[in-house]
């Protein structure tokens, strides 16, 4: 996955993501595709969750999946989640849950939905997702409607390993893939450098849905695992998403 | 074929056929009913995904059949342990789609399983 939070030169906030999923879960040699990614693409949908006749929050999700991976609460904040790999992965939390060893922890995507339903401010959302015990590690990426409201929360199961705010080193954008962003990305999967180069090429004066979609459609940010691109505008609460497919020649991840 | 980094300027606008359909889920409806129409609409695609995972696991080793059996026998109980409203929503999806509850639970804990 690749998530980007960006602020234009007028302080307007945008948030987007590529959802990549299906690595090592079966390569289709006949079509040069990841089999699971192909199965996920027909399930993509946007959902507006309403309460008392009003839209409470919007998501891009998969049919039959009740957790949230991408969402926006209009006028409040937006959120995306990227996978964080690890030997101490979520299966341990899952075993603890199944055998009732520890149920005082949240499923990663349920916590996101809880937060979209209940948190009223960007700050309270960051607080909640920084401290809630989780079954699995992950990266939470959030943006708010006010200038400077962007953050990457690097989560282990118990707490936040790192919290990086937009504006650090005068940055006008944050990029998160599937690796700890304060370390050098692995040579075999560096999507940060191309995405950074592409964002810098467009510049803060050109942060728009078209420019962000162009970045998310550029290889290797776009790759064989990418199933959709979602774009969110914080000032309006607008969410739009498109399914993606990477034509050959294309990176497998 | 070669792979090269690029920075496109012409990907926008995306082809309209790539737009994602928007549905409404009414949180004022009972949890087990709120996904019913979507689940019924997408039951074939959901089943296709879950079946693929089962086949994939067995391709790794037929000895992993016991894991597949656990999905059908043990995972349904897990729906009762999920916090509200998620357990009831998942049960509702299972009922509306006709897909085994254990398989719908498996699908909903994909992230936790595949972070290894």
Interface residues (C-beta under 8 A of the other chain):
Chain A: X25 X26 X35 X36 X39 X40 X42 X43 X44 X45 X46 X47 X48 X49 X50 X51 X52 X56 X60 X63 X64 X65 X66 X67 X69 X83 X84 X85 X86 X87 X89 X90 X91 X93 X94 X97 X98 X100 X103 X106 X107 X108 X109 X110 X117 X135 X136 X137 X138 X193 X194 X197 X198 X201 X209 X210 X211 X213 X214 X215 X217 X218 X219 X220 X228 X240 X241 X242 X243 X244 X248 X249 X250 X251
Chain B: X1 X2 X3 X4 X5 X6 X7 X8 X9 X10 X11 X12 X13 X14 X18 X19 X20 X21 X22 X23 X24 X25 X26 X27 X28 X35 X38 X39 X41 X42 X45 X46 X48 X49 X52 X53 X56 X59 X74 X78 X81 X82 X83 X86 X89 X90 X93 X97 X99 X104 X107 X108 X109 X110 X111 X112 X113 X114 X115 X116
